[in-house]
């Protein structure tokens, strides 16, 4: 089976490319004195958190591995282990590179200008993007080589997705709680109460806030995209493995080729991502928006064209290519719609509504978030409808693969945002000057937009990946029980749907409460330091930043256990207690509610954030005005929505779907 080894080889090429990009970042000057000291504090804080998080994750993973070994065999347990390792390694490498790139971006902005600063920030994010794509190809390629061709062992690959999803859920939730507890504490006490600027070195929570950007928006987002990326490929493999001979004939090619198709497309996507990264480098002398957009859209266009020839070469129906096309185009549409709602006229309206106080800012932001759900969901509906017409349920999975195949550059641009944000904070704290801060602010502004687009992209990709996994679950149950049907008039299915709708609300409540409780402790600590450390507010003393990092770390590690355990155990309990029909209904109900809530929360939070920044540019009274204070309140509420609760919805539904798929043989 030489084809799968090609995917493994390209995965290794991706890792080598990521290492080469990292060396390029590392060769750039990191500054000295206070600049280097701040960069080292952020890097150390991120490493300490990741180390503590992974220790707790290891315990959870060992329990899962033991359960899988005794219930489904060593193949599934080994696949789970490999999936968890690949996800954890990708997150760690990406965050390590990002915390090395941030200080170098600030120094480049000061010494060499905007173009070089953009290059370093983008290359810092590219390490994350390339590592995510490469580790996925490498891990699934190895398992496919060993398990493909055997109808019994091929399903063991599903354990890989379960391992990746488990790590992703804890990383996303834990990182989200960390970053938002620090952010909310820094903003409410620093900006609103003390009246000091953002990223002011006097604020003891600022370092924790910058650490949080990395553990939440780099490592957390990386693991989020990784599990959707791998989940969509594995769902396609599972669907192809369950196909009848008639379906195989309709789609063309052989069953093996249809199983290998997602790996082939992802391999092609990695090459296109590398071309996109080079495109950004070529156009970096122009505006950041232009360079990043050329890279993203250019790589997607090249991928769609090249995939047509690849699919023809593999002897598969052109209907599969249409599924790839609608998935890729749909991802761009969702991204552009998200960009409008988090950076267009709705943002300016929210800012203007601040003239009448925080209440109208809240109302306007919620309305924007609710309205923003419509077009992305309609886009997902169109993707499902068209891909199903041309390639059946397999086409839905392939559409998700098409959307995620250029994940190398998509994730690179998303991870670029936190690097640029950190660079701005370092420039402010080390007093690099107004010109440097203007460059980092311009990069950060683009980064906010790319981060919002990345969240919209991640939600739509997660929805398609989850639907493909649910379809694979239904096919697996149906292959053993021909009478299995999920009918809405079946009481068990209907009960399951309502039960599924509960979990997104419960997990959102748990994560929001976690951020609120942790922020409360952070606020008390910042107030204490302002009061008890002589000369701190006058800039004559140094804050105890390590204490704030410790508060955020302990809160995140303590509070991430509940949502993670709920997501993993709920399918097991419902499946064994009420049966496979109720579990299928639960997955359907959870999918609908998760997608709607994720879009609403992420877009409302992004709009509130950018409305605050719009005011800070001098509009409606600028910084320190009553409008600014109202906008800060909106941003403070929006922060945990867009960076903790909203993103956790993507992983919640994928975790529930993949756990259901893995335990399906035990329910029959």
C-alpha positions as CSV (number, residue, x, y, z in Angstrom):
1,X,0.0,0.0,0.0
2,X,2.5,2.6,-1.1
3,X,0.0,5.5,-1.4
4,X,-0.4,5.8,2.4
5,X,3.4,6.0,2.8
6,X,3.4,9.0,0.5
7,X,1.1,10.8,3.0
8,X,3.6,9.8,5.8
9,X,6.5,11.2,3.7
10,X,4.6,14.5,3.1
11,X,3.8,14.7,6.8
12,X,7.6,14.5,7.5
13,X,8.2,17.1,4.8
14,X,5.7,19.3,6.6
15,X,7.5,18.9,9.9
16,X,10.9,19.7,8.3
17,X,9.3,22.8,6.7
18,X,8.0,23.9,10.1
19,X,11.4,23.4,11.6
20,X,13.0,25.5,8.7
21,X,10.5,28.2,9.3
22,X,11.2,28.1,13.1
23,X,14.9,28.5,12.4
24,X,14.2,31.5,10.3
25,X,12.2,33.1,13.2
26,X,14.9,32.1,15.7
27,X,17.6,33.8,13.6
28,X,15.9,37.2,14.1
29,X,17.1,39.4,17.0
30,X,15.2,39.0,20.2
31,X,16.4,42.2,21.8
32,X,17.9,42.7,25.2
33,X,17.3,44.2,28.5
34,X,13.6,44.8,29.4
35,X,12.4,43.5,26.0
36,X,14.0,40.1,26.4
37,X,13.0,39.9,30.0
38,X,9.3,40.4,29.1
39,X,9.5,37.9,26.3
40,X,11.1,35.3,28.6
41,X,8.4,35.8,31.2
42,X,5.6,35.1,28.6
43,X,7.5,32.1,27.3
44,X,8.1,30.6,30.7
45,X,4.5,31.2,31.8
46,X,3.2,29.4,28.7
47,X,5.6,26.5,29.2
48,X,4.7,26.1,32.9
49,X,0.9,26.1,32.1
50,X,1.3,23.6,29.2
51,X,3.4,21.3,31.4
52,X,0.9,21.3,34.2
53,X,-2.0,20.8,31.7
54,X,-0.4,17.9,29.9
55,X,0.3,16.1,33.2
56,X,-3.4,16.1,34.0
57,X,-4.3,15.2,30.4
58,X,-1.9,12.2,30.6
59,X,-3.9,10.8,33.5
60,X,-7.2,11.2,31.7
61,X,-5.7,9.6,28.5
62,X,-4.3,6.6,30.4
63,X,-7.8,5.9,31.8
64,X,-9.3,6.1,28.3
65,X,-6.6,3.9,26.8
66,X,-7.2,1.2,29.5
67,X,-11.0,1.3,28.8
68,X,-10.5,1.0,25.1
69,X,-7.9,-1.8,25.4
70,X,-10.3,-4.0,27.4
71,X,-13.4,-3.2,25.5
72,X,-12.3,-2.8,21.8
73,X,-8.8,-4.2,21.7
74,X,-5.2,-3.0,21.4
75,X,-5.6,-1.5,17.9
76,X,-8.1,1.2,19.0
77,X,-6.2,1.9,22.2
78,X,-2.9,2.4,20.3
79,X,-4.7,4.7,17.8
80,X,-6.1,6.7,20.7
81,X,-2.6,7.1,22.1
82,X,-1.1,8.2,18.8
83,X,-3.9,10.7,18.2
84,X,-3.4,12.2,21.7
85,X,0.3,12.4,21.2
86,X,0.1,14.0,17.8
87,X,-2.4,16.6,19.0
88,X,-0.4,17.4,22.1
89,X,2.9,17.6,20.2
90,X,1.4,19.9,17.6
91,X,0.0,22.3,20.2
92,X,3.2,22.3,22.2
93,X,5.5,23.0,19.1
94,X,3.2,25.7,17.8
95,X,3.0,27.5,21.1
96,X,6.7,27.2,21.7
97,X,7.4,28.9,18.3
98,X,4.7,31.6,18.9
99,X,6.3,32.6,22.2
100,X,9.6,32.9,20.5
101,X,8.2,34.9,17.6
102,X,6.3,37.6,19.6
103,X,9.3,39.4,21.1
104,X,11.2,39.1,17.7
105,X,8.2,40.7,16.0
106,X,8.3,43.7,18.3
107,X,12.1,44.1,17.8
108,X,11.7,43.8,14.0
109,X,8.9,46.5,14.1
110,X,11.2,48.8,16.0
111,X,14.4,48.2,14.0
112,X,13.3,47.0,10.5
113,X,9.7,48.2,9.8
114,X,6.3,46.7,9.1
115,X,7.2,44.2,6.3
116,X,9.8,42.4,8.4
117,X,7.6,42.4,11.5
118,X,4.8,40.9,9.4
119,X,7.1,38.2,8.1
120,X,8.2,37.1,11.6
121,X,4.7,37.2,13.1
122,X,3.3,35.2,10.2
123,X,6.2,32.7,10.2
124,X,5.7,32.2,13.9
125,X,2.1,31.3,13.2
126,X,3.2,29.1,10.2
127,X,5.0,26.7,12.5
128,X,1.7,26.0,14.2
129,X,-0.2,25.6,10.8
130,X,2.4,23.3,9.2
131,X,2.8,21.2,12.4
132,X,-1.0,20.7,12.6
133,X,-1.2,19.6,9.0
134,X,1.9,17.5,9.1
135,X,1.1,15.6,12.4
136,X,-2.3,14.8,11.1
137,X,-1.0,13.3,7.8
138,X,1.8,11.5,9.6
139,X,-0.3,9.9,12.3
140,X,-3.3,8.9,10.1
141,X,-1.0,7.8,7.3
142,X,0.9,5.4,9.6
143,X,-2.4,3.9,10.9
144,X,-3.9,3.7,7.4
145,X,-0.8,1.8,6.2
146,X,-1.1,-0.8,9.0
147,X,-4.9,-1.1,9.2
148,X,-6.4,-0.5,5.7
149,X,-7.5,-3.4,3.7
150,X,-9.0,-5.3,6.7
151,X,-12.7,-4.5,7.4
152,X,-12.2,-5.3,11.1
153,X,-9.0,-3.3,11.8
154,X,-9.8,-0.3,9.6
155,X,-12.2,1.0,12.2
156,X,-9.5,1.1,14.8
157,X,-8.3,4.3,13.1
158,X,-11.3,6.0,14.8
159,X,-9.4,5.8,18.1
160,X,-7.0,8.4,16.6
161,X,-9.7,11.0,16.2
162,X,-11.0,10.3,19.8
163,X,-7.5,10.8,21.2
164,X,-7.1,14.1,19.2
165,X,-10.5,15.3,20.3
166,X,-9.9,14.5,24.0
167,X,-6.7,16.6,24.0
168,X,-8.4,19.3,22.0
169,X,-11.3,19.7,24.4
170,X,-9.1,20.1,27.5
171,X,-6.6,22.3,25.7
172,X,-9.3,24.6,24.3
173,X,-11.3,24.8,27.5
174,X,-8.3,25.1,29.8
175,X,-6.6,27.6,27.6
176,X,-9.8,29.6,27.2
177,X,-10.4,29.9,30.9
178,X,-6.7,30.9,31.5
179,X,-6.6,33.6,28.9
180,X,-10.0,35.2,29.7
181,X,-9.6,35.2,33.4
182,X,-6.4,37.2,32.9
183,X,-7.8,39.4,30.2
184,X,-11.0,40.3,32.2
185,X,-9.0,41.0,35.3
186,X,-6.5,43.2,33.5
187,X,-9.2,45.2,31.7
188,X,-11.6,45.8,34.5
189,X,-9.1,46.9,37.1
190,X,-6.5,48.4,34.8
191,X,-8.6,50.2,32.2
192,X,-11.8,50.9,34.0
193,X,-10.8,51.4,37.6
194,X,-7.2,52.6,37.5
195,X,-7.5,54.3,34.1
196,X,-4.2,53.0,32.8
197,X,-3.7,51.9,29.2
198,X,-3.9,48.3,27.8
199,X,-0.7,46.4,28.2
200,X,0.6,48.9,30.8
201,X,3.7,47.4,32.6
202,X,2.2,48.5,35.9
203,X,-0.7,46.1,35.6
204,X,0.3,42.7,37.2
205,X,-2.2,40.8,35.1
206,X,-0.7,41.9,31.7
207,X,1.9,39.1,31.5
208,X,-0.8,36.5,32.3
209,X,-3.0,38.0,29.6
210,X,-0.2,37.6,27.1
211,X,0.5,34.1,28.2
212,X,-3.2,33.4,27.8
213,X,-3.1,34.5,24.2
214,X,-0.7,31.7,23.5
215,X,-2.2,28.9,25.5
216,X,-5.7,29.8,24.3
217,X,-5.5,31.1,20.8
218,X,-2.4,29.2,19.6
219,X,-2.3,25.9,21.4
220,X,-6.0,25.8,22.0
221,X,-7.0,26.8,18.5
222,X,-4.4,24.5,17.0
223,X,-5.7,21.4,18.8
224,X,-9.3,22.5,17.8
225,X,-8.5,22.6,14.1
226,X,-6.4,19.5,14.4
227,X,-9.3,17.4,15.7
228,X,-11.7,18.7,13.0
229,X,-9.0,18.1,10.4
230,X,-8.4,14.5,11.5
231,X,-12.0,13.8,12.3
232,X,-13.2,14.7,8.8
233,X,-10.6,12.4,7.3
234,X,-11.3,9.5,9.6
235,X,-15.1,10.0,9.1
236,X,-14.5,9.6,5.3
237,X,-12.4,6.5,5.9
238,X,-15.1,5.0,8.1
239,X,-17.9,5.8,5.6
240,X,-15.9,4.3,2.7
241,X,-15.2,1.2,4.8
242,X,-19.0,0.7,5.3
243,X,-20.0,1.3,1.6
244,X,-22.0,-1.2,-0.4
245,X,-20.7,-2.4,-3.8
246,X,-23.4,-0.3,-5.5
247,X,-22.3,2.9,-3.8
248,X,-18.7,2.2,-4.7
249,X,-19.7,1.7,-8.3
250,X,-21.5,5.0,-8.3
251,X,-18.6,6.9,-6.9
252,X,-16.0,5.2,-9.1
253,X,-12.6,3.8,-8.2
254,X,-12.2,1.1,-5.6
255,X,-13.1,0.9,-2.0
256,X,-9.4,1.3,-1.1
257,X,-9.1,4.5,-3.2
258,X,-12.2,6.0,-1.6
259,X,-10.7,5.3,1.8
260,X,-7.4,6.8,0.8
261,X,-9.1,9.9,-0.9
262,X,-9.1,12.1,2.3
263,X,-5.4,11.5,2.9
264,X,-4.6,12.2,-0.8
265,X,-6.5,15.5,-0.6
266,X,-4.9,16.5,2.7
267,X,-1.5,15.7,1.2
268,X,-2.2,18.0,-1.7
269,X,-3.5,20.6,0.7
270,X,-0.2,20.6,2.6
271,X,1.7,21.4,-0.6
272,X,-0.8,24.2,-1.5
273,X,-0.4,25.6,2.1
274,X,3.4,25.8,1.6
275,X,2.8,27.7,-1.7
276,X,0.4,30.0,0.2
277,X,3.0,30.7,2.9
278,X,5.5,31.6,0.2
279,X,2.9,33.9,-1.4
280,X,2.5,35.8,1.9
281,X,6.3,36.2,2.1
282,X,6.4,37.6,-1.5
283,X,3.6,40.2,-0.9
284,X,4.7,41.1,2.6
285,X,6.0,44.5,1.4
286,X,2.4,45.4,0.7
287,X,-0.3,45.9,3.4
288,X,-0.7,43.0,5.8
289,X,-4.4,42.5,4.7
290,X,-3.3,42.1,1.1
291,X,-0.5,39.7,1.8
292,X,-2.5,37.4,4.0
293,X,-5.5,37.4,1.7
294,X,-3.5,36.5,-1.3
295,X,-1.9,33.7,0.6
296,X,-5.2,32.3,1.9
297,X,-7.4,32.6,-1.2
298,X,-4.5,31.7,-3.5
299,X,-3.7,28.5,-1.8
300,X,-7.5,27.5,-1.8
301,X,-7.8,28.3,-5.5
302,X,-4.7,26.2,-6.4
303,X,-6.0,23.4,-4.2
304,X,-9.4,23.3,-5.9
305,X,-7.9,23.2,-9.4
306,X,-5.2,20.6,-8.5
307,X,-7.7,18.4,-6.7
308,X,-9.7,18.0,-9.9
309,X,-6.8,16.4,-11.6
310,X,-5.9,14.3,-8.5
311,X,-9.5,12.9,-8.3
312,X,-9.5,12.1,-12.0
313,X,-6.1,10.4,-11.7
314,X,-7.5,8.2,-8.9
315,X,-10.4,7.2,-11.1
316,X,-13.1,8.5,-8.8
317,X,-16.3,10.3,-9.9
318,X,-16.2,14.0,-10.6
319,X,-19.0,14.3,-8.1
320,X,-16.4,13.9,-5.3
321,X,-14.6,16.9,-6.8
322,X,-17.8,19.0,-6.6
323,X,-18.0,18.1,-2.9
324,X,-14.4,19.4,-2.5
325,X,-15.3,22.6,-4.5
326,X,-18.4,23.5,-2.4
327,X,-16.5,22.7,0.8
328,X,-13.6,25.0,-0.1
329,X,-15.9,27.8,-1.4
330,X,-18.2,27.5,1.6
331,X,-15.2,27.9,4.0
332,X,-14.3,31.2,2.2
333,X,-17.9,32.4,2.4
334,X,-18.2,31.7,6.1
335,X,-14.9,33.5,6.6
336,X,-16.0,36.6,4.7
337,X,-19.4,36.7,6.5
338,X,-17.6,36.5,9.9
339,X,-15.2,39.3,8.8
340,X,-18.2,41.5,8.0
341,X,-20.0,40.9,11.4
342,X,-16.8,41.3,13.4
343,X,-15.2,44.1,11.4
344,X,-17.8,45.9,9.3
345,X,-20.7,48.3,9.8
346,X,-22.2,46.2,12.7
347,X,-19.1,47.0,14.8
348,X,-19.4,50.7,14.2
349,X,-23.1,50.6,15.2
350,X,-22.2,48.8,18.5
351,X,-19.6,51.5,19.1
352,X,-22.2,54.3,18.5
353,X,-24.7,52.6,20.7
354,X,-22.2,53.1,23.5
355,X,-23.3,56.8,23.6
356,X,-26.3,55.7,25.6
357,X,-24.4,53.4,28.0
358,X,-23.3,49.7,28.5
359,X,-26.9,48.4,28.2
360,X,-27.3,49.4,24.6
361,X,-23.9,48.1,23.8
362,X,-24.9,44.7,25.2
363,X,-28.3,44.7,23.3
364,X,-26.6,45.7,20.0
365,X,-23.9,43.1,20.3
366,X,-26.3,40.3,21.1
367,X,-28.4,41.3,18.2
368,X,-25.4,41.3,15.9
369,X,-24.3,37.8,17.1
370,X,-27.8,36.4,16.6
371,X,-28.1,37.8,13.1
372,X,-24.7,36.6,12.2
373,X,-25.8,32.9,12.5
374,X,-28.1,33.0,9.4
375,X,-25.7,33.1,6.4
376,X,-23.1,30.7,7.8
377,X,-25.8,28.2,8.6
378,X,-27.4,28.6,5.2
379,X,-23.9,28.1,3.7
380,X,-23.5,24.8,5.7
381,X,-26.9,23.7,4.4
382,X,-25.9,24.4,0.8
383,X,-22.7,22.5,1.3
384,X,-24.5,19.5,2.7
385,X,-27.2,19.6,0.1
386,X,-25.0,19.8,-3.0
387,X,-22.3,17.4,-1.8
388,X,-24.9,14.9,-0.8
389,X,-26.5,15.1,-4.3
390,X,-23.2,14.4,-6.1
391,X,-21.5,12.0,-3.7
392,X,-23.9,11.0,-0.9
393,X,-23.0,11.2,2.8
394,X,-19.4,10.4,1.8
395,X,-19.5,13.7,-0.1
396,X,-20.4,15.6,3.1
397,X,-17.2,14.2,4.7
398,X,-15.2,15.1,1.6
399,X,-16.6,18.7,1.7
400,X,-15.2,19.0,5.3
401,X,-11.9,17.6,4.1
402,X,-11.9,20.1,1.2
403,X,-12.6,23.0,3.6
404,X,-9.8,21.8,5.9
405,X,-7.1,20.6,3.5
406,X,-5.3,24.0,3.3
407,X,-5.3,24.0,7.1
408,X,-1.5,24.7,7.0
409,X,-2.0,28.3,5.9
410,X,-5.4,28.8,7.5
411,X,-4.0,27.9,10.9
412,X,-0.9,30.0,10.2
413,X,-2.9,33.1,9.7
414,X,-5.0,32.4,12.7
415,X,-2.0,31.8,15.0
416,X,-0.4,35.0,13.5
417,X,-3.0,37.0,15.4
418,X,-1.9,36.2,19.0
419,X,1.8,36.6,18.0
420,X,1.0,40.2,16.7
421,X,-1.1,40.9,19.8
422,X,1.8,39.8,22.1
423,X,4.2,41.9,20.1
424,X,2.1,45.0,20.7
425,X,2.0,44.2,24.4
426,X,5.8,43.7,24.6
427,X,6.3,47.0,22.7
428,X,4.0,48.8,25.2
429,X,5.5,47.3,28.3
430,X,9.1,47.9,27.2
431,X,8.3,51.5,26.1
432,X,9.6,51.0,22.5
433,X,8.0,54.2,21.3
434,X,4.9,55.4,19.4
435,X,6.2,54.4,15.9
436,X,6.8,50.9,16.9
437,X,3.4,50.6,18.6
438,X,1.7,51.9,15.5
439,X,3.3,49.1,13.5
440,X,2.4,46.4,16.0
441,X,-1.2,47.9,16.3
442,X,-1.7,47.6,12.6
443,X,-0.5,44.0,12.6
444,X,-2.7,43.3,15.7
445,X,-5.8,44.9,14.0
446,X,-5.4,42.5,11.1
447,X,-4.8,39.7,13.5
448,X,-8.1,40.3,15.3
449,X,-9.9,40.0,12.0
450,X,-8.0,36.8,11.0
451,X,-8.7,35.3,14.4
452,X,-12.4,36.0,14.0
453,X,-12.4,34.5,10.5
454,X,-10.5,31.5,11.9
455,X,-13.2,30.9,14.5
456,X,-16.0,31.0,11.9
457,X,-14.0,28.7,9.7
458,X,-13.4,26.3,12.7
459,X,-17.1,26.2,13.5
460,X,-18.3,25.4,10.0
461,X,-15.5,22.8,9.6
462,X,-16.4,21.2,12.9
463,X,-20.1,21.1,11.9
464,X,-19.3,19.2,8.7
465,X,-16.8,16.9,10.4
466,X,-19.3,16.1,13.1
467,X,-22.0,15.4,10.6
468,X,-19.7,13.0,8.7
469,X,-18.8,11.3,12.0
470,X,-22.5,11.0,12.9
471,X,-23.2,9.6,9.4
472,X,-20.4,7.0,10.0
473,X,-22.0,6.1,13.3
474,X,-25.4,5.5,11.7
475,X,-23.7,3.4,8.9
476,X,-21.8,1.3,11.4
477,X,-25.0,0.6,13.5
478,X,-27.0,-0.1,10.3
479,X,-24.5,-2.5,8.9
480,X,-25.3,-4.8,11.9
481,X,-29.0,-3.9,12.4
482,X,-30.8,-3.2,9.1
483,X,-33.9,-2.0,11.0
484,X,-32.0,0.9,12.5
485,X,-33.5,4.2,11.5
486,X,-33.4,7.6,13.2
487,X,-37.1,8.7,12.8
488,X,-38.2,11.9,14.4
489,X,-41.5,10.3,15.5
490,X,-39.6,7.7,17.4
491,X,-39.9,8.6,21.1
492,X,-36.3,7.4,21.9
493,X,-34.9,9.5,19.0
494,X,-36.9,12.6,20.1
495,X,-35.8,12.2,23.7
496,X,-32.2,11.9,22.5
497,X,-32.5,15.1,20.5
498,X,-33.7,17.1,23.5
499,X,-31.0,15.6,25.7
500,X,-28.4,16.5,23.1
501,X,-29.6,20.1,23.2
502,X,-28.9,20.3,26.9
503,X,-25.1,19.8,26.7
504,X,-24.1,22.9,24.8
505,X,-25.9,25.0,27.3
506,X,-24.4,23.2,30.3
507,X,-20.9,23.4,28.9
508,X,-21.3,27.1,28.0
509,X,-22.5,27.7,31.6
510,X,-19.7,25.8,33.1
511,X,-17.0,27.6,31.1
512,X,-18.6,31.1,31.5
513,X,-18.8,30.4,35.3
514,X,-15.2,29.2,35.4
515,X,-14.0,32.5,33.7
516,X,-16.1,34.6,36.0
517,X,-14.8,32.9,39.2
518,X,-11.2,33.0,38.0
519,X,-11.5,36.6,36.9
520,X,-12.9,37.4,40.4
521,X,-9.8,36.0,42.0
522,X,-7.6,37.9,39.4
523,X,-9.4,41.2,40.1
524,X,-8.9,40.8,43.8
525,X,-5.2,40.1,43.3
526,X,-4.6,43.1,40.9
527,X,-6.5,45.4,43.4
528,X,-4.4,44.1,46.2
529,X,-1.1,44.8,44.4
530,X,-2.1,48.3,43.4
531,X,-3.0,49.0,47.0
532,X,-0.2,47.2,48.9
533,X,2.9,47.6,46.6
534,X,4.3,51.1,47.2
535,X,4.9,53.1,44.0
536,X,3.4,50.5,41.7
537,X,0.8,52.9,40.1
538,X,3.5,55.6,39.8
539,X,5.7,53.2,37.9
540,X,8.4,53.1,40.6
541,X,7.9,49.4,41.5
542,X,7.5,46.1,39.7
543,X,4.3,44.1,39.9
544,X,4.2,40.4,41.0
545,X,3.2,39.0,37.6
546,X,4.0,35.4,38.6
547,X,1.2,35.5,41.2
548,X,-1.4,36.3,38.5
549,X,-0.1,33.6,36.1
550,X,-0.4,31.1,39.0
551,X,-4.0,32.2,39.7
552,X,-5.0,31.7,36.0
553,X,-3.2,28.4,35.8
554,X,-4.8,26.9,38.9
555,X,-8.2,28.1,37.8
556,X,-7.9,26.7,34.3
557,X,-6.6,23.3,35.4
558,X,-9.3,22.9,38.1
559,X,-12.2,24.1,36.0
560,X,-11.5,22.3,32.7
561,X,-12.2,18.8,34.2
562,X,-16.0,19.1,34.4
563,X,-16.7,20.1,30.7
564,X,-14.2,17.5,29.4
565,X,-15.6,14.7,31.5
566,X,-19.2,15.6,30.6
567,X,-18.4,15.5,26.8
568,X,-16.7,12.1,26.9
569,X,-19.0,10.3,29.3
570,X,-22.4,11.6,28.1
571,X,-22.4,9.4,24.9
572,X,-21.4,6.4,26.9
573,X,-24.1,6.9,29.5
574,X,-26.9,7.6,26.9
575,X,-25.8,4.9,24.6
576,X,-25.7,2.1,27.2
577,X,-28.7,3.4,29.1
578,X,-31.1,4.3,26.3
579,X,-29.6,2.6,23.3
580,X,-28.2,3.6,19.9
581,X,-31.3,5.3,18.7
582,X,-31.4,7.7,21.6
583,X,-27.7,8.3,21.2
584,X,-28.2,9.1,17.5
585,X,-30.9,11.6,18.4
586,X,-28.7,13.1,21.0
587,X,-25.9,13.7,18.5
588,X,-28.4,15.4,16.1
589,X,-29.7,17.7,18.8
590,X,-26.2,18.6,20.1
591,X,-25.0,19.3,16.6
592,X,-27.7,21.8,15.8
593,X,-27.4,23.6,19.1
594,X,-23.6,23.6,19.2
595,X,-23.3,25.2,15.7
596,X,-25.9,27.9,16.4
597,X,-24.5,28.8,19.8
598,X,-20.9,28.7,18.6
599,X,-21.6,31.2,15.8
600,X,-23.6,33.5,17.9
601,X,-21.1,33.6,20.8
602,X,-18.0,33.9,18.7
603,X,-19.3,36.6,16.4
604,X,-21.0,38.7,19.2
605,X,-17.7,38.5,21.2
606,X,-15.6,39.5,18.1
607,X,-18.0,42.4,17.4
608,X,-17.8,43.7,20.9
609,X,-14.0,43.5,20.9
610,X,-13.6,45.4,17.7
611,X,-16.2,48.0,18.7
612,X,-14.0,48.8,21.7
613,X,-10.9,49.1,19.5
614,X,-12.9,51.4,17.1
615,X,-13.6,53.7,20.0
616,X,-10.0,53.5,21.2
617,X,-8.9,54.9,17.8
618,X,-10.5,58.2,18.8
619,X,-14.1,57.7,17.6
620,X,-17.0,58.7,19.8
621,X,-14.7,60.4,22.4
622,X,-11.9,57.9,22.3
623,X,-10.1,56.3,25.3
624,X,-11.3,57.3,28.7
625,X,-14.7,58.6,27.5
626,X,-18.0,57.2,28.8
627,X,-18.5,55.5,25.4
628,X,-15.1,53.8,25.8
629,X,-16.1,52.5,29.3
630,X,-19.4,51.2,27.9
631,X,-17.5,49.5,25.1
632,X,-15.0,47.9,27.5
633,X,-18.0,46.4,29.4
634,X,-19.2,44.8,26.2
635,X,-15.8,43.5,25.3
636,X,-15.4,42.1,28.8
637,X,-18.6,40.1,28.5
638,X,-17.7,39.1,24.9
639,X,-14.2,37.8,25.7
640,X,-15.3,34.5,27.4
641,X,-18.0,34.1,24.8
642,X,-15.6,34.3,21.8
643,X,-12.5,32.7,23.3
644,X,-13.8,30.1,25.8
645,X,-17.5,29.1,25.5
646,X,-17.9,29.6,21.8
647,X,-14.9,27.6,20.6
648,X,-15.6,24.8,23.1
649,X,-18.8,24.1,21.2
650,X,-16.8,22.9,18.1
651,X,-14.9,20.3,20.1
652,X,-17.9,19.3,22.2
653,X,-19.9,18.0,19.3
654,X,-16.9,16.4,17.7
655,X,-15.9,14.6,20.9
656,X,-19.4,13.4,21.4
657,X,-19.6,12.2,17.8
658,X,-16.3,10.4,17.7
659,X,-16.9,8.7,21.1
660,X,-20.2,7.5,19.8
661,X,-18.6,6.1,16.7
662,X,-15.9,4.3,18.6
663,X,-18.3,2.7,21.1
664,X,-20.9,1.8,18.4
665,X,-19.8,-1.9,18.2
666,X,-20.4,-2.2,21.9
667,X,-24.0,-0.9,21.5
668,X,-25.1,-3.4,18.8
